[in-house]
Amino acid sequence: MPSFTGRDIVSIRDLPRPDIDHILDTADVMEPLAKAGSEMLHGKIMATLFFEPSTRTRLSFESAMTRLGGTALGFAETKGTSVEKGENLADTVRVVENYADLLVVRHPLEGAARMAAEFSKMPVINAGSGAEEHPTQALLDLYTIRKELGAIDGLNIGLIGDLRFGRTVHSLAYALSQYKVKLFLISPEILKMRKEVFEEVSKHVTAKETASFHEHIRELDVVYMTRVQKERFADLAEYEKVKGSYRLTAEELTKAKKNAIVMHPLPRVDEVAADVDTTAHAKYFQQVQYGVVLRMALLALVLGAV
């Protein structure tokens, strides 16, 4: 059984499949504790260093820590912190590690979480680094798929929308490449999956790049929608060209497999219509609950409670 005590969770690529499966199995154990509560992490402190806006990820980590009896502190934006005075990331990390047993870092720059881990004596969990990776989102996505469909192996999974800047789909594609799946990478040409991600993933699973969502919806077991991320575009004219590329409606879902699930890392803009919410396919709000349970598992593992 893999040991996670004191371990950094920076990239999904650092986790072989046995490690991922162990995290998912531990999340199963955490499900009843999410309702009943636990003192498993009593006396432990988690610091959240969020240099970038977040709702779900930050609150999910704080909820997970609280449900396990621990304490959360930190900041949700740089305003009012020493970052405004010019303090660099390394110094912020070296200061805050004195206040906590674990650091959760979200940053707009790629590589920031790995750098934080290099400077910190405490374990670091990457809560999103630029357009690069979001490993805990990928783990909760895997957990959602396993809970809702019973297994991950054997599925056809479509990643749809912004595959260039979407850090969630980068981590998820890497993670899924360790399972026996077929990937459909559906995006406009200028938002195609990063070359290095596609090449690595294609070594392990069949991955098809296409611009046509409608052509493949009947084949998909998982429809993973993403928003086109305006904040990642240097040229807003390019954003305007692709912002409405894909829109999933309840009518479109009538063509899907009966048991197909629709997922989304959220927030959504207009790529998933509100009428999808009431269909049996919609699982994106359930993902949020699974995210708490999954992050409870990660915190308990990294802090040595299980």
Secondary structure as UniProt FT lines:
FT   TURN            5..6
FT   HELIX           12..14
FT   HELIX           17..36
FT   TURN            40..43
FT   STRAND          45..50
FT   HELIX           56..67
FT   TURN            68..69
FT   STRAND          71..75
FT   TURN            79..80
FT   HELIX           82..85
FT   HELIX           89..96
FT   TURN            97..99
FT   STRAND          102..107
FT   TURN            110..111
FT   HELIX           112..119
FT   STRAND          124..129
FT   TURN            130..132
FT   HELIX           135..149
FT   TURN            153..154
FT   STRAND          156..160
FT   TURN            163..165
FT   HELIX           167..176
FT   TURN            177..178
FT   STRAND          182..186
FT   HELIX           189..191
FT   HELIX           195..202
FT   TURN            203..204
FT   STRAND          206..210
FT   TURN            214..216
FT   HELIX           217..219
FT   STRAND          222..225
FT   HELIX           230..232
FT   HELIX           236..242
FT   TURN            243..244
FT   HELIX           250..253
FT   TURN            254..255
FT   TURN            258..259
FT   STRAND          261..263
FT   HELIX           274..276
FT   TURN            277..278
FT   TURN            280..281
FT   HELIX           284..302
FT   TURN            303..304
//
